Amino acid sequence: MADTQTTPDAQPSGLTYQHPPGFRLRRGQNWLFLGLTYASYYLCRYNLGIVAPELKATLGFSNVQYGAIDAARNGAYAIGQFVNGLFTDKLGGKQAMTVGAAGTVVLNLIFGLTAWSNIGWLFVALLIIRLVDGYVQAFGAPGMVKINTAWFRRKERGTFAGIFGFMINLGQTGVGQLATMMATGFAVPLIFFTITVPALDWRYMFIVPPALVVIIVILMNLTVKNHPEDAGYRIVHDDESADENPHEHIHLADVFRRITSNPIVWIVAGAYFCTGFVRTAIFAWYAIYLKEVWAIEKVGDGATIFWWFSTILLSVLASAGSLGSGIISDKLFAGRRAPVATFLYFIQVVFIIAAILVAQEVVKVTAILAIVIILGIHTGCNATHSILGTAAAMDLGGRKMAGFASGVIDSFQYFGAMLAGLGLGWFLDRFAFKASALAPTTEPMTGPVIAGEATETILLMNPTVWFASMLPWALLGTLLMGYLWRNHRGKTTAGT
């Protein structure tokens, strides 16, 4: 399947594949607990971005330092995807996801506790902890993709990828809700009394999520099967013969050769780099943008807007975009991914240009309309995240090589994410606006700024730099997917 070729449908022409009785219900159970497990990974992944303003203020970190911590995790995750994806094809998907979950639980706890310490090398310590966490979390996506490649046939995978996007967004919703509850405090009414939890320090965002992951991964191990055959069902995929052994392992050297020699893998990976930059540019920096440009944050006058944006709208629209694009890919394009991805990247281009015009005050808008534009960018890049990183990777690898196919493609997303962390952090500091509490100005910085250098001066994000950094990557993604669409029109080439 990894070779650049077209693959005929395993079913005779004109017939629709029928799953065995009871299969869909068992697959739904499998996917529910698998999806919850991967969603829980995101509780321990996006907990940094949601508390970025508090982390910077409390620890005195600059945008460059915060960006470096985020980039370290993304860089290690990228390398881990490449390496762990190969190992996942040998270990099995459930086993790989368990390893990743155990690692991220331990490392998030260490991060939170270390952030309370007064060690002189705190920045370096947090960077190293987050870096290692990135590597171990990279067992998650290849494991999830490998399992579901076995359970979903090609013309079902786009829809599955949309559901996968929903589960990811469920984790992001959880992060937003947890952060809001901990920042403001909350009450849990019971029959005879009420448990009241006061406002908690931001560091608890690295303590509570790991506890939830432990519970969910135990349930996953009790219910999930790596193959439908393990649950008593036989599924024949388009790239398999009826008598093929689904449990057969391909030598790792052969997996490596077959995936890395396929040019389509690298084109999809290149487009996924673009998704990684734009997606992380939004997630890692939106809380800072809302606070510094529009004075909207988790507490205060803008708390309601922040809650709706971070907890509801980001997740609902991203889920709708992921599911809709997956269904269109399966039903209207017979399992092809490139036509839909081309349109999604172009949508990002349109919204990013609109955002730049707003940032330059060419168009005057309210905070609500500015948020709508961000949601447009976010929805487009999250839809490409699911349709390429999940559905296309499954198509390219098949059930026996999906782990490594996913690892190669997803690694490029996080190379892009790394650039959106450290690289963008440097640019945002370099071209930040200087302001004082008494007389705000919009004078661009003329050189690097040392955190805490002048207590009477504050640095505010330059939104034009933020949005403009995303534009070339959205354009490149459009061109790469447009190339695959055009060159494989009328064919059933895997991954296109």
KEVOVO-110275 format. One line per field, with one value per residue (C-alpha): residue number from 1; residue in one letter; x, y, z. Coordinates in Angstrom, 2 decimals. Example, Ala and Ser with C-alpha at 12.3 -4.5 7.8 and 13.67 -1.06 7.14 Angstrom:
# residues 2
seq: (1,2);
type: (a,s);
xx: (12.30,13.67);
yy: (-4.50,-1.06);
zz: (7.80,7.14);
This chain:
# residues 496
seq: (1,2,3,4,5,6,7,8,9,10,11,12,13,14,15,16,17,18,19,20,21,22,23,24,25,26,27,28,29,30,31,32,33,34,35,36,37,38,39,40,41,42,43,44,45,46,47,48,49,50,51,52,53,54,55,56,57,58,59,60,61,62,63,64,65,66,67,68,69,70,71,72,73,74,75,76,77,78,79,80,81,82,83,84,85,86,87,88,89,90,91,92,93,94,95,96,97,98,99,100,101,102,103,104,105,106,107,108,109,110,111,112,113,114,115,116,117,118,119,120,121,122,123,124,125,126,127,128,129,130,131,132,133,134,135,136,137,138,139,140,141,142,143,144,145,146,147,148,149,150,151,152,153,154,155,156,157,158,159,160,161,162,163,164,165,166,167,168,169,170,171,172,173,174,175,176,177,178,179,180,181,182,183,184,185,186,187,188,189,190,191,192,193,194,195,196,197,198,199,200,201,202,203,204,205,206,207,208,209,210,211,212,213,214,215,216,217,218,219,220,221,222,223,224,225,226,227,228,229,230,231,232,233,234,235,236,237,238,239,240,241,242,243,244,245,246,247,248,249,250,251,252,253,254,255,256,257,258,259,260,261,262,263,264,265,266,267,268,269,270,271,272,273,274,275,276,277,278,279,280,281,282,283,284,285,286,287,288,289,290,291,292,293,294,295,296,297,298,299,300,301,302,303,304,305,306,307,308,309,310,311,312,313,314,315,316,317,318,319,320,321,322,323,324,325,326,327,328,329,330,331,332,333,334,335,336,337,338,339,340,341,342,343,344,345,346,347,348,349,350,351,352,353,354,355,356,357,358,359,360,361,362,363,364,365,366,367,368,369,370,371,372,373,374,375,376,377,378,379,380,381,382,383,384,385,386,387,388,389,390,391,392,393,394,395,396,397,398,399,400,401,402,403,404,405,406,407,408,409,410,411,412,413,414,415,416,417,418,419,420,421,422,423,424,425,426,427,428,429,430,431,432,433,434,435,436,437,438,439,440,441,442,443,444,445,446,447,448,449,450,451,452,453,454,455,456,457,458,459,460,461,462,463,464,465,466,467,468,469,470,471,472,473,474,475,476,477,478,479,480,481,482,483,484,485,486,487,488,489,490,491,492,493,494,495,496);
type: (m,a,d,t,q,t,t,p,d,a,q,p,s,g,l,t,y,q,h,p,p,g,f,r,l,r,r,g,q,n,w,l,f,l,g,l,t,y,a,s,y,y,l,c,r,y,n,l,g,i,v,a,p,e,l,k,a,t,l,g,f,s,n,v,q,y,g,a,i,d,a,a,r,n,g,a,y,a,i,g,q,f,v,n,g,l,f,t,d,k,l,g,g,k,q,a,m,t,v,g,a,a,g,t,v,v,l,n,l,i,f,g,l,t,a,w,s,n,i,g,w,l,f,v,a,l,l,i,i,r,l,v,d,g,y,v,q,a,f,g,a,p,g,m,v,k,i,n,t,a,w,f,r,r,k,e,r,g,t,f,a,g,i,f,g,f,m,i,n,l,g,q,t,g,v,g,q,l,a,t,m,m,a,t,g,f,a,v,p,l,i,f,f,t,i,t,v,p,a,l,d,w,r,y,m,f,i,v,p,p,a,l,v,v,i,i,v,i,l,m,n,l,t,v,k,n,h,p,e,d,a,g,y,r,i,v,h,d,d,e,s,a,d,e,n,p,h,e,h,i,h,l,a,d,v,f,r,r,i,t,s,n,p,i,v,w,i,v,a,g,a,y,f,c,t,g,f,v,r,t,a,i,f,a,w,y,a,i,y,l,k,e,v,w,a,i,e,k,v,g,d,g,a,t,i,f,w,w,f,s,t,i,l,l,s,v,l,a,s,a,g,s,l,g,s,g,i,i,s,d,k,l,f,a,g,r,r,a,p,v,a,t,f,l,y,f,i,q,v,v,f,i,i,a,a,i,l,v,a,q,e,v,v,k,v,t,a,i,l,a,i,v,i,i,l,g,i,h,t,g,c,n,a,t,h,s,i,l,g,t,a,a,a,m,d,l,g,g,r,k,m,a,g,f,a,s,g,v,i,d,s,f,q,y,f,g,a,m,l,a,g,l,g,l,g,w,f,l,d,r,f,a,f,k,a,s,a,l,a,p,t,t,e,p,m,t,g,p,v,i,a,g,e,a,t,e,t,i,l,l,m,n,p,t,v,w,f,a,s,m,l,p,w,a,l,l,g,t,l,l,m,g,y,l,w,r,n,h,r,g,k,t,t,a,g,t);
xx: (0.00,2.91,4.09,2.86,0.13,-3.60,-5.37,-8.58,-11.42,-11.45,-15.17,-16.60,-17.67,-21.08,-21.24,-21.11,-18.98,-21.12,-19.65,-20.46,-23.40,-22.41,-19.18,-20.15,-21.25,-17.99,-15.98,-17.84,-16.92,-13.30,-13.17,-14.92,-12.24,-9.42,-10.67,-11.05,-7.48,-6.13,-8.29,-6.75,-3.30,-4.40,-5.21,-1.48,-0.44,-2.36,-2.23,0.86,-0.64,-3.78,-1.69,0.98,0.17,0.33,3.51,5.25,4.11,4.88,8.25,9.36,9.78,9.92,8.09,11.36,11.66,8.03,8.32,11.50,9.74,6.86,9.26,11.32,8.23,7.22,10.71,11.01,7.50,8.45,11.51,9.51,6.80,9.37,11.07,8.08,5.91,8.29,8.32,4.52,4.22,6.18,4.72,1.05,-1.15,-2.62,0.77,2.29,-0.53,-0.12,3.60,2.94,0.18,2.29,5.17,3.13,1.46,4.82,6.38,3.42,3.49,7.22,6.69,4.05,6.06,9.25,7.45,6.84,10.53,13.11,15.99,18.31,18.07,14.26,13.93,16.33,14.63,11.16,12.45,14.06,10.98,8.69,11.12,11.07,7.29,7.06,8.99,6.89,3.61,4.72,3.70,0.06,-0.84,0.88,-0.79,-4.22,-3.86,-2.56,-5.47,-8.10,-6.56,-7.36,-10.95,-11.87,-11.78,-10.50,-13.85,-14.72,-11.49,-12.32,-15.43,-13.43,-10.81,-13.56,-14.65,-11.00,-10.86,-13.87,-12.10,-9.03,-11.24,-12.88,-9.46,-8.99,-12.41,-11.37,-8.23,-10.22,-12.83,-10.27,-8.25,-11.34,-12.55,-9.15,-8.68,-12.04,-12.84,-15.95,-18.53,-19.77,-23.30,-24.03,-27.17,-26.37,-23.53,-21.52,-17.82,-16.28,-12.91,-11.20,-9.27,-6.12,-2.64,-1.98,0.49,-2.41,-2.98,-0.06,-1.40,-5.09,-4.98,-2.50,-4.91,-7.65,-5.29,-4.56,-8.26,-8.93,-5.90,-6.88,-10.33,-8.70,-6.56,-9.64,-11.74,-9.65,-8.47,-5.68,-7.45,-11.10,-9.90,-8.96,-12.64,-13.89,-14.44,-12.64,-12.25,-10.66,-9.13,-8.66,-4.92,-5.28,-6.17,-8.86,-6.34,-3.79,-2.77,-3.71,-1.32,1.72,4.52,6.57,10.28,11.03,13.61,10.96,8.45,11.04,11.97,8.43,7.14,10.16,10.43,6.89,6.98,3.33,4.25,6.70,4.28,1.59,4.22,5.24,1.64,1.33,4.33,2.22,-0.72,1.60,2.85,-0.57,-2.26,0.40,0.61,-3.05,-2.99,0.28,-0.33,-4.08,-4.36,-1.56,-3.17,-6.56,-5.05,-2.56,-4.53,-8.15,-7.82,-9.73,-8.57,-9.78,-10.80,-12.22,-14.53,-13.61,-13.87,-17.17,-15.85,-12.65,-14.62,-16.88,-13.91,-11.48,-13.95,-16.82,-16.23,-12.71,-13.79,-17.25,-16.13,-12.98,-15.06,-17.61,-14.85,-13.07,-16.22,-17.63,-14.39,-14.02,-17.54,-17.08,-13.78,-15.36,-18.70,-18.02,-14.40,-14.44,-11.81,-9.53,-8.04,-6.19,-9.24,-10.77,-7.41,-6.70,-9.92,-9.23,-5.78,-7.23,-9.85,-7.00,-5.35,-8.55,-9.04,-5.37,-5.43,-8.56,-6.79,-3.80,-6.12,-7.72,-4.34,-3.25,-6.55,-7.39,-10.69,-12.15,-13.74,-14.81,-13.16,-15.96,-15.32,-11.58,-12.33,-14.54,-11.59,-9.32,-11.98,-12.00,-8.24,-8.46,-11.29,-9.46,-6.16,-7.81,-9.75,-6.50,-5.02,-7.51,-7.89,-4.14,-2.50,-5.09,-7.02,-4.19,-1.67,-4.01,-4.44,-0.69,0.35,-2.46,-2.94,0.61,2.53,0.12,2.16,5.24,3.26,1.51,4.80,6.55,3.68,2.86,6.52,6.47,3.48,5.58,8.62,6.26,4.95,8.50,9.04,5.78,7.06,10.67,10.88,7.63,8.45,11.65,9.82,7.08,9.68,11.75,8.80,6.77,5.05,6.39,3.89,3.81,1.04,0.58,1.16,0.65,2.50,2.83,6.52,8.11,11.10,14.47,16.31,15.99,14.44,15.72,12.89,12.59,15.04,12.76,9.91,8.10,7.86,5.57,5.68,2.54,2.11,2.25,-0.75,0.38,3.55,1.54,-0.92,1.60,3.78,0.97,0.29,3.18,2.48,-1.22,-0.29,2.28,-0.22,-2.69,-0.09,1.09,-2.40,-3.45,-0.52,-1.64,-5.24,-4.31,-1.73,-3.89,-7.27,-9.38,-7.17,-7.49,-3.88,-3.54,-3.01,-4.28);
yy: (0.00,2.32,2.19,4.89,2.99,2.74,-0.02,-1.63,-2.04,-5.50,-5.83,-6.68,-3.68,-2.37,-4.10,-2.35,-3.88,-5.21,-5.49,-8.57,-8.32,-6.64,-5.25,-1.57,-1.69,-3.34,-0.88,1.98,0.67,0.30,3.79,5.39,4.38,4.79,8.29,9.23,8.12,10.26,13.18,12.84,13.22,16.72,17.59,17.16,18.82,22.10,22.84,24.98,27.34,28.05,29.26,31.02,34.55,33.39,31.40,34.38,36.80,34.55,33.24,36.37,34.58,36.41,35.33,33.76,31.66,30.57,29.84,27.81,25.58,25.02,24.44,21.92,19.79,20.06,19.27,16.18,15.16,15.42,13.20,10.86,10.49,9.37,6.90,5.73,5.31,2.61,0.93,1.08,-1.17,-3.74,-3.17,-2.78,0.29,-0.24,-0.98,2.14,4.36,2.97,3.76,7.31,7.90,6.66,8.89,12.06,11.53,11.42,14.29,16.66,16.11,16.84,20.01,21.36,20.63,22.05,25.28,25.80,25.50,28.26,26.57,28.92,27.01,26.86,27.78,25.03,22.49,23.21,23.12,19.68,18.26,19.46,18.14,14.61,14.82,15.61,12.48,10.10,11.63,10.73,7.13,8.23,9.26,6.32,3.91,5.42,5.55,1.97,0.53,2.39,1.55,-2.06,-1.22,1.22,0.55,3.21,4.80,5.09,6.70,10.30,10.16,8.46,11.21,13.74,11.86,11.69,15.48,15.71,13.63,15.86,18.90,17.26,17.28,20.92,21.74,20.02,22.14,25.35,24.35,23.18,26.36,28.54,26.54,26.62,30.32,31.28,28.44,26.24,24.41,20.81,20.48,17.09,15.78,16.88,19.34,21.26,20.91,24.32,24.56,27.98,29.55,27.53,28.38,27.91,25.13,22.82,22.57,20.13,18.21,17.56,16.44,13.58,12.13,12.01,10.34,7.51,6.64,6.75,4.70,1.92,1.77,1.77,-1.27,-3.16,-2.56,-1.83,-4.48,-3.83,-5.73,-6.61,-10.20,-10.05,-9.37,-12.18,-10.24,-10.61,-7.47,-7.55,-4.21,-2.89,-3.61,-7.13,-10.55,-12.64,-15.21,-12.69,-12.89,-9.55,-10.18,-10.68,-8.19,-6.70,-6.33,-2.81,-2.33,-3.13,-0.79,1.98,1.45,1.21,4.30,6.55,5.66,6.86,10.48,11.03,10.51,13.42,15.73,15.08,15.54,18.88,20.07,18.84,20.99,23.95,22.75,22.37,25.94,27.56,25.32,25.90,29.61,29.77,27.47,28.59,32.32,33.04,33.54,36.13,37.80,38.09,39.52,41.95,43.16,42.98,42.81,39.51,36.90,34.16,36.55,40.06,41.80,39.58,36.26,35.25,35.87,33.98,31.01,30.81,31.12,28.70,26.14,26.03,27.76,26.49,22.90,22.98,24.64,22.54,19.38,20.47,21.26,17.95,15.85,17.71,17.52,13.80,12.98,15.01,13.24,9.80,10.39,12.95,12.13,8.34,8.45,11.05,13.60,16.17,17.93,18.68,19.62,22.09,23.93,23.93,25.47,28.13,28.98,29.60,31.96,34.02,34.35,35.12,37.96,39.28,39.08,41.05,43.77,43.97,44.09,46.94,48.71,48.77,47.30,48.36,45.53,44.66,42.03,39.60,39.90,39.51,36.28,35.08,35.51,33.48,30.78,30.65,30.05,27.54,25.56,25.25,24.08,21.60,20.03,19.47,18.10,15.24,14.54,14.41,13.31,10.62,9.57,10.01,8.32,5.35,5.07,5.21,2.67,0.15,-1.72,-3.15,0.09,2.79,3.50,4.57,6.32,8.34,8.96,10.34,12.63,13.78,14.48,17.22,18.83,19.25,20.52,23.25,23.60,23.97,26.89,28.43,28.22,29.36,31.11,32.99,33.81,35.54,37.56,38.58,39.87,41.48,43.42,43.82,47.09,49.00,50.52,51.93,51.87,55.66,56.34,53.41,53.66,51.51,52.00,48.86,47.48,48.09,45.16,42.14,42.75,41.24,40.15,42.47,45.01,47.98,47.48,50.61,49.19,46.39,44.52,43.92,41.47,42.89,41.12,41.89,39.84,37.02,36.72,37.43,34.56,32.11,33.29,31.68,28.29,28.38,29.27,26.47,23.94,25.01,24.51,21.09,19.65,21.27,19.48,16.07,16.79,17.73,14.99,12.16,13.27,10.30,7.83,6.02,6.55,6.04,9.21,11.60);
zz: (0.00,0.64,-2.95,-5.32,-7.09,-7.48,-5.62,-6.82,-4.41,-2.87,-3.53,-6.97,-9.00,-8.09,-4.70,-1.34,1.39,4.23,7.72,9.82,12.26,15.52,14.07,14.07,17.71,18.77,16.68,18.32,21.76,20.68,19.26,22.25,24.74,22.25,21.39,25.05,25.67,22.87,23.99,27.45,25.89,24.88,28.48,29.10,25.84,25.58,29.29,28.67,26.08,28.12,31.11,29.03,30.30,33.94,33.39,31.79,34.49,37.46,36.32,34.45,31.12,27.80,24.64,23.47,26.64,26.58,22.86,23.48,26.03,23.61,20.71,22.71,23.25,19.60,18.33,20.52,19.52,15.85,16.30,18.51,15.86,13.31,15.66,17.69,14.61,13.43,16.84,17.04,13.99,16.01,19.50,18.62,18.91,22.38,23.88,22.33,23.61,27.12,27.14,25.98,28.53,31.44,30.40,30.02,33.40,35.19,33.26,33.65,37.40,37.44,35.35,37.73,40.86,39.35,38.43,42.18,42.97,43.29,41.48,39.64,36.39,36.32,32.64,31.56,33.83,32.47,28.90,29.42,31.14,28.36,25.75,27.20,27.56,23.86,22.98,25.07,23.89,20.36,21.05,21.07,17.52,15.73,18.14,17.64,13.85,13.65,15.63,13.68,10.31,11.16,12.11,9.28,5.52,3.12,2.23,5.93,7.06,6.19,8.36,11.09,10.84,11.46,14.57,15.58,15.24,17.55,20.20,19.97,20.39,23.37,25.00,24.06,25.50,28.69,28.89,28.45,31.01,33.55,33.22,33.72,36.73,38.39,37.77,39.27,41.64,41.47,43.53,43.24,44.71,46.28,48.01,51.57,51.09,48.53,47.84,47.21,45.48,45.67,42.82,42.24,41.08,37.34,38.14,39.00,35.24,35.34,38.35,37.66,33.98,34.67,37.24,34.59,32.10,34.55,34.89,31.15,30.07,32.48,30.85,27.42,28.28,29.51,26.37,23.26,20.77,18.26,15.44,14.77,14.48,18.18,18.89,16.61,13.34,9.99,7.89,4.44,3.43,-0.10,0.03,1.48,0.12,1.78,3.07,4.35,8.02,9.64,12.55,10.35,11.08,8.27,9.03,10.25,7.51,4.88,6.54,6.55,2.90,1.57,3.37,2.85,-0.86,-1.57,-2.83,-1.87,1.78,1.58,-0.25,2.36,5.10,3.57,3.61,7.18,8.14,7.01,9.11,12.10,11.89,11.53,14.07,16.71,15.94,16.93,19.97,21.50,21.19,21.15,24.92,24.75,21.71,23.40,26.57,25.07,22.05,23.22,27.06,27.12,29.63,31.96,34.73,34.68,32.21,29.28,31.13,29.52,26.00,26.80,28.13,25.08,22.74,24.43,25.74,23.25,19.92,19.19,19.74,18.15,14.91,14.61,15.13,12.54,10.04,10.63,10.39,7.40,5.43,6.21,5.04,1.85,1.18,1.62,-0.11,-2.86,-3.68,-3.08,-0.34,-1.96,0.44,-1.71,-3.27,0.12,1.68,-1.15,-0.40,3.35,2.94,0.64,3.29,5.72,3.21,2.94,6.70,7.36,4.82,6.54,9.91,8.58,7.29,10.73,12.48,10.18,10.94,7.24,8.40,11.75,13.70,17.23,19.40,18.51,14.77,15.35,17.20,14.32,11.93,14.23,14.36,10.56,10.44,13.26,11.66,8.34,9.81,12.18,9.32,7.40,10.61,10.67,6.95,6.21,9.45,10.06,6.92,4.39,6.71,7.15,3.37,2.75,5.36,5.58,8.82,8.85,8.24,9.41,12.54,10.62,7.87,10.57,12.37,9.28,8.29,11.82,12.60,9.98,11.65,14.76,12.93,11.79,15.34,16.63,14.26,15.46,19.02,19.21,15.84,16.22,19.84,18.71,16.05,18.47,20.94,18.20,16.77,19.97,20.83,23.84,26.21,29.72,32.27,31.91,28.24,25.87,22.55,19.47,18.83,17.35,19.22,17.54,19.12,21.41,24.81,28.05,30.35,33.34,31.89,32.50,34.93,33.70,30.17,29.06,25.77,23.75,20.90,17.38,15.79,12.24,12.78,14.31,11.43,8.65,9.87,9.00,5.44,3.50,5.07,4.22,0.64,0.42,1.74,-0.94,-3.68,-2.45,-2.14,-5.40,-7.08,-5.77,-6.75,-10.30,-10.91,-9.58,-10.91,-11.95,-10.06,-6.72,-5.64,-1.90,0.09,-2.61);
